[in-house]
Amino acid sequence: MIAMLHGTLVEATMSRAVIDVSGVGFELGISGTTAASLPALGEEVRLFTRFRMANDTMALFGFATVEERAMFDKLIGVSSVGPRLALAVLSKFDVSQLYTVVMAEDAKGMATVPGVGKKTAQRLILELKSTLARDRGLAQAVTPVPGQLPLGAPAASTPLDDATQALLSMGFSPQEAELALSGYDGRDMRVEDLLAAALKRLGMDA
């Protein structure tokens, strides 16, 4: 089936993207992680894809990396986990972070994913750990090189990062957040000031 799409990004939200490929628009379900990596509308984009059909419903999903697609495959291989929940997990954690959560058996961390309760978190970890342990290719892909932060350790956020995340949480697209904050480097500015300026650019009251 379709393994990859390369075309022009014409629509994008935190959960879906539409790519124009030679005049044909393909709608894909995406994770928040992939959404954050998308270019501006009108620019070229390449997403690795996975086609799913269930109950006579066909759906196409897109991923920024082959590793994220591979993790999606492993997530939907867990009993009672469908594409929507798999994307929710991949929106909460990137591939490296999820690998760390699973291998460390961090059920509490897994349960922070919307829609994942304690029992589901435990089942996800139980079933994923043995699967991930056998996948040497994925393990090597998410292992940091010397000098990098450990798996799952986020870099210190800046006021600009925090303002961007605040806009995303309010429902703005990554492209809107980037445009609203363009020109600001975040230095000597509080998150509140950045957010107020961004909302003014977006035509909203601060």
Backbone as CSV, one residue per row, in Angstrom:
resi,resn,N_x,N_y,N_z,CA_x,CA_y,CA_z,C_x,C_y,C_z
1,MET,0.844,-1.204,0.000,0.000,0.000,0.000,0.878,1.254,0.000
2,ILE,0.263,2.388,0.350,0.988,3.652,0.361,1.938,3.682,1.553
3,ALA,3.235,3.835,1.283,4.234,3.835,2.346,4.740,5.230,2.660
4,MET,4.590,6.167,1.727,5.096,7.516,1.925,4.375,8.468,0.978
5,LEU,4.195,9.698,1.418,3.621,10.736,0.568,4.548,11.938,0.552
6,HIS,4.757,12.487,-0.645,5.607,13.671,-0.795,4.836,14.667,-1.651
7,GLY,4.506,15.802,-1.060,3.742,16.781,-1.804,3.697,18.113,-1.087
8,THR,2.634,18.872,-1.313,2.482,20.203,-0.723,1.491,20.160,0.434
9,LEU,1.887,20.724,1.555,1.010,20.763,2.723,-0.045,21.849,2.514
10,VAL,-1.305,21.446,2.483,-2.372,22.420,2.226,-3.255,22.667,3.446
11,GLU,-3.308,21.723,4.369,-4.059,21.902,5.607,-3.311,21.202,6.730
12,ALA,-3.433,21.753,7.943,-2.766,21.114,9.080,-3.397,21.551,10.390
13,THR,-3.641,20.584,11.261,-4.059,20.847,12.636,-3.181,19.969,13.511
14,MET,-3.497,19.910,14.796,-2.709,19.068,15.685,-3.025,17.590,15.521
15,SER,-4.072,17.258,14.750,-4.444,15.851,14.607,-4.595,15.382,13.161
16,ARG,-4.516,16.305,12.201,-4.668,15.896,10.813,-3.868,16.798,9.888
17,ALA,-3.530,16.244,8.735,-2.823,17.002,7.716,-3.373,16.592,6.356
18,VAL,-3.395,17.532,5.429,-3.806,17.242,4.065,-2.640,17.594,3.142
19,ILE,-2.236,16.607,2.335,-1.117,16.799,1.424,-1.606,16.680,-0.011
20,ASP,-1.264,17.672,-0.809,-1.605,17.673,-2.232,-0.477,16.970,-2.979
21,VAL,-0.790,15.824,-3.541,0.189,15.065,-4.315,-0.289,15.015,-5.762
22,SER,0.319,15.834,-6.591,-0.042,15.890,-8.024,-1.532,16.125,-8.236
23,GLY,-2.098,17.023,-7.426,-3.498,17.378,-7.600,-4.484,16.544,-6.816
24,VAL,-4.001,15.530,-6.103,-4.863,14.683,-5.279,-4.588,14.985,-3.812
25,GLY,-5.617,15.318,-3.059,-5.440,15.637,-1.649,-5.602,14.413,-0.767
26,PHE,-4.571,14.090,-0.024,-4.603,12.957,0.904,-4.731,13.490,2.329
27,GLU,-5.761,13.019,3.047,-5.951,13.404,4.442,-5.347,12.329,5.339
28,LEU,-4.520,12.755,6.281,-3.847,11.812,7.169,-4.073,12.183,8.621
29,GLY,-4.285,11.180,9.453,-4.301,11.397,10.879,-2.859,11.468,11.355
30,ILE,-2.550,12.406,12.225,-1.174,12.574,12.693,-1.149,12.761,14.208
31,SER,0.030,12.602,14.781,0.225,12.846,16.210,0.625,14.304,16.412
32,GLY,0.552,14.762,17.644,1.003,16.110,17.947,2.481,16.280,17.677
33,THR,3.240,15.198,17.848,4.686,15.243,17.590,4.954,15.511,16.120
34,THR,4.247,14.812,15.255,4.410,15.043,13.818,3.889,16.424,13.437
35,ALA,2.775,16.846,14.031,2.208,18.160,13.729,3.212,19.270,14.005
36,ALA,3.954,19.123,15.098,4.928,20.152,15.470,6.099,20.222,14.502
37,SER,6.302,19.164,13.718,7.443,19.137,12.793,7.063,19.564,11.375
38,LEU,5.778,19.826,11.143,5.329,20.161,9.798,5.841,21.531,9.365
39,PRO,6.085,21.711,8.072,6.496,23.020,7.567,5.284,23.938,7.456
40,ALA,5.489,25.140,6.960,4.386,26.076,6.772,3.491,25.600,5.636
41,LEU,2.241,26.019,5.667,1.314,25.656,4.594,1.853,26.158,3.256
42,GLY,1.703,25.326,2.240,2.197,25.691,0.920,3.588,25.183,0.623
43,GLU,4.260,24.651,1.641,5.604,24.123,1.443,5.570,22.608,1.243
44,GLU,6.664,22.088,0.718,6.755,20.648,0.480,6.903,19.901,1.805
45,VAL,6.324,18.721,1.848,6.409,17.911,3.050,6.460,16.442,2.644
46,ARG,7.111,15.639,3.466,7.148,14.198,3.251,6.755,13.509,4.548
47,LEU,5.768,12.645,4.451,5.350,11.882,5.619,5.339,10.397,5.287
48,PHE,5.827,9.604,6.229,5.763,8.153,6.098,4.365,7.746,6.540
49,THR,3.775,6.803,5.859,2.357,6.533,6.082,2.052,5.089,6.454
50,ARG,0.857,4.940,7.010,0.336,3.617,7.311,-1.158,3.621,7.017
51,PHE,-1.605,2.677,6.222,-3.019,2.561,5.853,-3.686,1.552,6.777
52,ARG,-4.862,1.905,7.262,-5.610,1.002,8.137,-7.050,0.909,7.667
53,MET,-7.612,-0.283,7.778,-9.023,-0.475,7.447,-9.669,-1.302,8.549
54,ALA,-10.736,-0.777,9.102,-11.444,-1.470,10.181,-12.915,-1.124,10.103
55,ASN,-13.759,-2.130,10.189,-15.213,-1.937,10.144,-15.634,-1.137,8.908
56,ASP,-15.053,-1.508,7.773,-15.366,-0.871,6.491,-14.960,0.601,6.421
57,THR,-14.136,1.039,7.372,-13.647,2.420,7.377,-12.162,2.427,7.035
58,MET,-11.810,3.215,6.025,-10.405,3.305,5.622,-9.800,4.602,6.153
59,ALA,-8.567,4.521,6.616,-7.901,5.703,7.158,-6.407,5.630,6.856
60,LEU,-5.835,6.803,6.646,-4.409,6.911,6.362,-3.775,7.744,7.457
61,PHE,-2.637,7.294,7.959,-1.951,7.990,9.037,-0.544,8.373,8.579
62,GLY,-0.090,9.546,9.031,1.209,10.037,8.600,2.154,10.268,9.773
63,PHE,3.446,10.073,9.506,4.456,10.182,10.559,5.696,10.899,10.034
64,ALA,6.280,11.713,10.882,7.446,12.492,10.474,8.671,11.610,10.259
65,THR,8.748,10.480,10.975,9.908,9.591,10.867,9.461,8.142,10.743
66,VAL,10.350,7.313,10.225,10.039,5.887,10.127,9.983,5.270,11.522
67,GLU,10.735,5.845,12.463,10.712,5.323,13.833,9.341,5.541,14.480
68,GLU,8.747,6.713,14.231,7.418,6.961,14.797,6.396,6.015,14.166
69,ARG,6.530,5.774,12.871,5.618,4.826,12.222,5.789,3.425,12.805
70,ALA,7.024,3.030,13.049,7.286,1.714,13.625,6.684,1.604,15.028
71,MET,6.772,2.684,15.804,6.199,2.664,17.149,4.678,2.626,17.087
72,PHE,4.101,3.304,16.107,2.649,3.256,15.892,2.217,1.812,15.624
73,ASP,2.975,1.117,14.776,2.651,-0.279,14.460,2.662,-1.136,15.720
74,LYS,3.624,-0.888,16.587,3.729,-1.692,17.811,2.609,-1.347,18.785
75,LEU,2.227,-0.088,18.822,1.141,0.322,19.718,-0.184,-0.306,19.308
76,ILE,-0.514,-0.266,18.020,-1.796,-0.832,17.600,-1.773,-2.357,17.628
77,GLY,-0.593,-2.932,17.851,-0.490,-4.377,18.015,-0.863,-4.819,19.417
78,VAL,-0.973,-3.848,20.334,-1.377,-4.151,21.707,-2.889,-4.329,21.738
79,SER,-3.354,-5.311,22.471,-4.788,-5.590,22.539,-5.574,-4.367,22.986
80,SER,-6.673,-4.110,22.291,-7.599,-3.021,22.604,-7.031,-1.624,22.368
81,VAL,-5.936,-1.520,21.639,-5.363,-0.213,21.311,-5.571,0.051,19.821
82,GLY,-6.355,1.081,19.523,-6.604,1.445,18.136,-5.760,2.626,17.716
83,PRO,-5.898,3.059,16.469,-5.101,4.181,15.954,-5.245,5.462,16.767
84,ARG,-6.464,5.769,17.205,-6.670,7.019,17.945,-5.872,7.038,19.243
85,LEU,-5.913,5.948,19.987,-5.164,5.895,21.232,-3.666,5.870,20.958
86,ALA,-3.258,5.172,19.904,-1.838,5.123,19.546,-1.322,6.525,19.246
87,LEU,-2.111,7.322,18.519,-1.700,8.693,18.216,-1.678,9.564,19.468
88,ALA,-2.581,9.287,20.413,-2.580,10.038,21.671,-1.288,9.779,22.437
89,VAL,-0.844,8.520,22.434,0.414,8.169,23.107,1.586,8.873,22.424
90,LEU,1.590,8.864,21.093,2.680,9.476,20.340,2.608,11.000,20.359
91,SER,1.474,11.550,20.770,1.372,12.996,20.951,1.944,13.401,22.309
92,LYS,1.848,12.491,23.268,2.371,12.757,24.615,3.877,12.531,24.684
93,PHE,4.343,11.482,24.023,5.763,11.133,24.062,6.312,11.016,22.641
94,ASP,7.546,11.476,22.437,8.183,11.156,21.168,8.700,9.724,21.279
95,VAL,9.274,9.201,20.219,9.662,7.788,20.201,10.676,7.466,21.295
96,SER,11.670,8.309,21.457,12.700,8.064,22.473,12.110,8.070,23.872
97,GLN,11.247,9.051,24.144,10.633,9.137,25.465,9.739,7.933,25.744
98,LEU,8.973,7.516,24.745,8.095,6.367,24.931,8.903,5.103,25.174
99,TYR,9.997,4.945,24.441,10.867,3.792,24.636,11.361,3.751,26.085
100,THR,11.746,4.907,26.605,12.247,4.990,27.973,11.155,4.656,28.983
101,VAL,9.960,5.203,28.766,8.837,4.946,29.673,8.526,3.454,29.735
102,VAL,8.523,2.807,28.584,8.204,1.378,28.531,9.288,0.546,29.188
103,MET,10.539,0.779,28.805,11.623,-0.039,29.330,11.833,0.171,30.830
104,ALA,11.472,1.376,31.320,11.594,1.654,32.754,10.345,1.211,33.520
105,GLU,9.348,0.667,32.786,8.082,0.232,33.369,7.426,1.354,34.185
106,ASP,7.438,2.541,33.592,6.874,3.725,34.248,5.374,3.821,33.949
107,ALA,4.587,3.031,34.665,3.136,3.015,34.454,2.510,4.354,34.816
108,LYS,3.056,5.020,35.805,2.521,6.322,36.213,2.688,7.330,35.077
109,GLY,3.851,7.302,34.440,4.085,8.205,33.320,3.184,7.873,32.147
110,MET,3.016,6.598,31.866,2.155,6.181,30.761,0.712,6.599,31.002
111,ALA,0.291,6.574,32.246,-1.093,6.916,32.588,-1.388,8.399,32.432
112,THR,-0.365,9.222,32.141,-0.607,10.647,31.908,-1.152,10.907,30.505
113,VAL,-1.138,9.877,29.652,-1.703,10.021,28.305,-3.227,10.096,28.422
114,PRO,-3.861,11.101,27.815,-5.325,11.188,27.870,-5.973,9.910,27.352
115,GLY,-6.882,9.347,28.130,-7.569,8.134,27.720,-6.901,6.854,28.184
116,VAL,-5.757,6.976,28.832,-5.040,5.794,29.332,-5.143,5.747,30.853
117,GLY,-5.856,4.759,31.359,-5.964,4.574,32.796,-4.839,3.694,33.321
118,LYS,-4.889,3.402,34.595,-3.833,2.620,35.243,-3.701,1.228,34.626
119,LYS,-4.839,0.539,34.427,-4.779,-0.821,33.885,-4.293,-0.825,32.446
120,THR,-4.757,0.146,31.654,-4.312,0.224,30.266,-2.830,0.535,30.199
121,ALA,-2.364,1.405,31.087,-0.945,1.758,31.124,-0.098,0.525,31.424
122,GLN,-0.539,-0.270,32.371,0.198,-1.478,32.732,0.218,-2.480,31.576
123,ARG,-0.922,-2.608,30.883,-0.981,-3.539,29.760,-0.102,-3.064,28.603
124,LEU,-0.109,-1.765,28.336,0.732,-1.210,27.289,2.204,-1.517,27.552
125,ILE,2.612,-1.270,28.770,4.012,-1.498,29.122,4.359,-2.978,29.046
126,LEU,3.488,-3.826,29.566,3.740,-5.261,29.577,3.904,-5.808,28.164
127,GLU,2.983,-5.419,27.273,3.024,-5.958,25.917,4.088,-5.291,25.049
128,LEU,4.335,-4.010,25.277,5.320,-3.306,24.461,6.756,-3.649,24.833
129,LYS,6.994,-3.900,26.110,8.376,-4.100,26.545,9.027,-5.292,25.852
130,SER,8.327,-6.402,25.782,8.914,-7.578,25.147,9.095,-7.356,23.653
131,THR,8.140,-6.629,23.050,8.221,-6.349,21.615,9.385,-5.421,21.308
132,LEU,9.533,-4.363,22.098,10.616,-3.412,21.866,11.985,-4.021,22.133
133,ALA,12.027,-4.910,23.115,13.304,-5.539,23.455,13.836,-6.378,22.303
134,ARG,12.927,-6.900,21.469,13.355,-7.728,20.343,13.684,-6.909,19.092
135,ASP,13.296,-5.637,19.098,13.505,-4.792,17.923,14.826,-4.036,18.075
136,ARG,15.910,-4.647,17.654,17.223,-4.020,17.810,17.359,-2.757,16.960
137,GLY,16.719,-2.768,15.791,16.808,-1.609,14.918,16.209,-0.370,15.565
138,LEU,15.037,-0.519,16.163,14.391,0.612,16.816,15.164,1.032,18.054
139,ALA,15.676,0.063,18.793,16.452,0.374,19.992,17.677,1.210,19.647
140,GLN,18.357,0.849,18.558,19.536,1.604,18.137,19.151,2.996,17.669
141,ALA,17.987,3.104,17.030,17.547,4.396,16.499,17.242,5.399,17.599
142,VAL,16.793,4.915,18.764,16.417,5.833,19.838,17.480,5.942,20.913
143,THR,18.623,5.270,20.739,19.709,5.363,21.701,20.537,6.606,21.405
144,PRO,20.715,7.500,22.376,21.434,8.746,22.117,22.925,8.514,21.913
145,VAL,23.544,9.376,21.120,24.994,9.315,20.948,25.635,10.007,22.133
146,PRO,26.940,9.737,22.426,27.604,10.382,23.552,27.474,11.902,23.478
147,GLY,27.143,12.510,24.631,27.024,13.956,24.676,25.596,14.441,24.568
148,GLN,24.693,13.566,24.129,23.303,13.964,24.042,22.615,13.743,25.377
149,LEU,21.444,14.347,25.525,20.662,14.119,26.729,20.214,12.675,26.799
150,PRO,20.054,12.101,27.976,19.535,10.743,28.099,18.147,10.667,27.490
151,LEU,17.735,9.437,27.136,16.410,9.236,26.569,15.357,9.775,27.516
152,GLY,14.440,10.525,26.927,13.320,11.022,27.710,13.625,12.250,28.526
153,ALA,14.880,12.738,28.525,15.212,13.919,29.302,15.028,15.156,28.437
154,PRO,14.041,15.961,28.686,13.786,17.113,27.841,14.785,18.229,28.091
155,ALA,15.069,18.983,27.034,15.942,20.127,27.196,15.191,21.189,27.990
156,ALA,15.951,22.058,28.671,15.322,23.114,29.439,14.514,24.003,28.506
157,SER,13.280,24.269,28.877,12.423,25.065,28.017,12.740,26.541,28.180
158,THR,12.481,27.309,27.139,12.681,28.748,27.148,11.312,29.416,27.176
159,PRO,11.251,30.712,27.471,9.955,31.407,27.422,9.288,31.264,26.061
160,LEU,10.085,31.254,24.987,9.527,31.101,23.649,8.902,29.715,23.477
161,ASP,9.588,28.695,24.000,9.041,27.333,23.947,7.718,27.254,24.719
162,ASP,7.714,27.852,25.903,6.512,27.798,26.741,5.350,28.539,26.082
163,ALA,5.639,29.676,25.444,4.588,30.429,24.764,4.046,29.640,23.583
164,THR,4.933,28.963,22.861,4.508,28.133,21.736,3.585,27.023,22.202
165,GLN,3.971,26.333,23.273,3.152,25.257,23.805,1.807,25.772,24.298
166,ALA,1.795,26.969,24.859,0.550,27.546,25.336,-0.406,27.792,24.169
167,LEU,0.122,28.298,23.055,-0.713,28.535,21.882,-1.256,27.226,21.311
168,LEU,-0.397,26.208,21.279,-0.837,24.906,20.776,-1.946,24.335,21.648
169,SER,-1.800,24.505,22.959,-2.812,23.975,23.874,-4.141,24.720,23.739
170,MET,-4.084,25.950,23.196,-5.292,26.738,22.988,-5.985,26.383,21.671
171,GLY,-5.362,25.489,20.900,-5.986,25.036,19.667,-5.419,25.630,18.399
172,PHE,-4.409,26.512,18.525,-3.793,27.069,17.323,-2.881,26.024,16.695
173,SER,-2.726,26.103,15.390,-1.876,25.152,14.680,-0.408,25.526,14.873
174,PRO,0.511,24.590,14.630,1.939,24.911,14.725,2.328,26.073,13.821
175,GLN,1.700,26.145,12.637,2.019,27.225,11.712,1.549,28.569,12.267
176,GLU,0.361,28.591,12.866,-0.146,29.833,13.458,0.724,30.274,14.626
177,ALA,1.148,29.324,15.452,1.993,29.655,16.594,3.334,30.207,16.124
178,GLU,3.899,29.574,15.101,5.191,30.033,14.581,5.077,31.440,14.000
179,LEU,4.017,31.689,13.246,3.811,33.005,12.648,3.587,34.062,13.721
180,ALA,2.790,33.724,14.723,2.469,34.687,15.776,3.695,35.065,16.600
181,LEU,4.646,34.166,16.707,5.837,34.411,17.537,7.072,34.740,16.713
182,SER,6.913,34.834,15.399,8.067,35.127,14.556,8.633,36.506,14.890
183,GLY,9.944,36.585,14.925,10.602,37.852,15.235,10.975,38.006,16.690
184,TYR,10.435,37.131,17.536,10.774,37.177,18.958,11.777,36.073,19.276
185,ASP,12.841,36.417,20.005,13.788,35.377,20.399,13.547,34.908,21.826
186,GLY,12.651,35.612,22.523,12.304,35.179,23.873,13.220,35.683,24.961
187,ARG,14.312,36.314,24.582,15.234,36.809,25.594,14.679,38.073,26.243
188,ASP,14.846,38.153,27.556,14.392,39.314,28.328,12.888,39.553,28.198
189,MET,12.165,38.507,27.901,10.703,38.612,27.820,10.065,37.498,28.632
190,ARG,8.996,37.822,29.311,8.267,36.806,30.068,7.328,36.052,29.132
191,VAL,6.957,34.861,29.553,6.012,34.067,28.769,4.713,34.847,28.566
192,GLU,4.272,35.525,29.609,3.025,36.277,29.526,3.095,37.367,28.456
193,ASP,4.261,38.042,28.369,4.417,39.101,27.371,4.415,38.529,25.956
194,LEU,5.113,37.413,25.775,5.163,36.767,24.461,3.767,36.315,24.039
195,LEU,3.041,35.733,24.980,1.713,35.223,24.678,0.756,36.364,24.331
196,ALA,0.860,37.473,25.064,-0.001,38.623,24.791,0.270,39.181,23.391
197,ALA,1.553,39.282,23.028,1.916,39.793,21.715,1.431,38.847,20.615
198,ALA,1.552,37.540,20.867,1.135,36.547,19.864,-0.372,36.593,19.648
199,LEU,-1.132,36.684,20.727,-2.585,36.729,20.625,-3.048,37.993,19.901
200,LYS,-2.321,39.083,20.107,-2.670,40.339,19.421,-2.474,40.160,17.908
201,ARG,-1.378,39.483,17.507,-1.138,39.226,16.106,-2.209,38.309,15.508
202,LEU,-2.724,37.419,16.342,-3.740,36.470,15.879,-5.141,37.059,15.901
203,GLY,-5.208,38.333,16.304,-6.505,39.012,16.297,-7.363,38.721,17.499
204,MET,-6.711,38.313,18.604,-7.448,38.005,19.818,-7.010,38.962,20.914
205,ASP,-7.888,39.162,21.871,-7.536,40.005,23.021,-6.506,39.296,23.864
206,ALA,-5.525,39.995,24.349,-4.488,39.400,25.187,-5.060,39.068,26.546
